[in-house]
Amino acid sequence: MKHYDLTTYQRMYLKNFYEKIHSYYVKGNSKYTTLMGEILHLQDVLKFLSHLPIRGSYDEEDKAYLNHIRSMYISLTNE
């Protein structure tokens, strides 16, 4: 499976994603349904976002998950 190294720019966005999603989570929201109909459990999302920079790379499966997270981030930012 192909792996991608995180860039500095991506690390910055992961931090933004984490902060926005964490603020949504602490308001009492435990899951989120994306525009594509995917249900994301926010504890899992936050754990993933906190561990990904430590790991330093992601694969195709992570890439798909990140796209769902990005969709959620965009929706939350535009509310």
C-alpha positions in Angstrom: 0.0 0.0 0.0 1.3 3.4 -0.9 2.3 5.8 1.9 2.4 9.6 1.9 4.6 11.7 4.1 2.9 14.6 5.9 4.0 18.1 4.8 4.4 21.1 7.1 1.3 22.5 5.5 -0.7 19.3 6.1 0.4 19.2 9.7 -0.9 22.8 10.2 -4.3 21.8 8.8 -4.5 18.7 10.9 -4.1 21.0 13.9 -6.9 23.2 12.7 -9.1 20.2 12.1 -8.4 18.9 15.6 -9.2 22.2 17.2 -12.4 22.8 15.3 -13.7 19.2 15.8 -12.6 19.2 19.5 -14.6 22.4 20.1 -17.7 20.8 18.5 -17.1 17.6 20.6 -16.9 19.4 23.9 -20.3 21.0 23.2 -21.8 17.6 23.7 -21.6 16.1 20.2 -20.3 12.6 20.1 -20.8 11.9 16.3 -21.2 13.7 13.1 -22.8 12.7 9.8 -21.0 14.0 6.8 -22.7 15.3 3.6 -21.8 12.0 2.1 -23.7 10.1 4.8 -20.7 8.8 6.7 -21.1 8.7 10.5 -17.9 9.8 12.2 -17.4 9.1 15.9 -15.7 12.1 17.2 -13.5 10.4 19.8 -12.1 8.2 17.0 -11.6 11.2 14.8 -9.8 13.2 17.5 -7.6 10.2 18.4 -6.7 9.7 14.7 -5.9 13.4 14.3 -3.7 13.5 17.3 -1.7 10.3 16.3 -1.3 11.1 12.6 1.4 13.8 13.1 3.4 11.5 15.4 3.2 8.7 12.8 4.2 11.2 10.1 2.6 9.5 7.1 -0.7 8.1 5.9 -1.9 5.5 3.5 -4.8 5.2 1.0 -7.3 4.1 3.7 -6.3 7.1 5.9 -6.6 9.4 2.9 -10.3 8.4 2.5 -10.9 8.9 6.2 -9.2 12.3 6.0 -11.5 13.3 3.2 -14.5 12.6 5.4 -12.9 14.6 8.2 -12.2 17.5 5.8 -15.8 17.5 4.7 -16.9 17.7 8.4 -14.4 20.5 9.0 -15.7 22.5 6.1 -19.3 22.1 7.2 -18.5 23.0 10.8 -16.5 26.0 9.7 -19.3 27.3 7.5 -22.0 27.0 10.1 
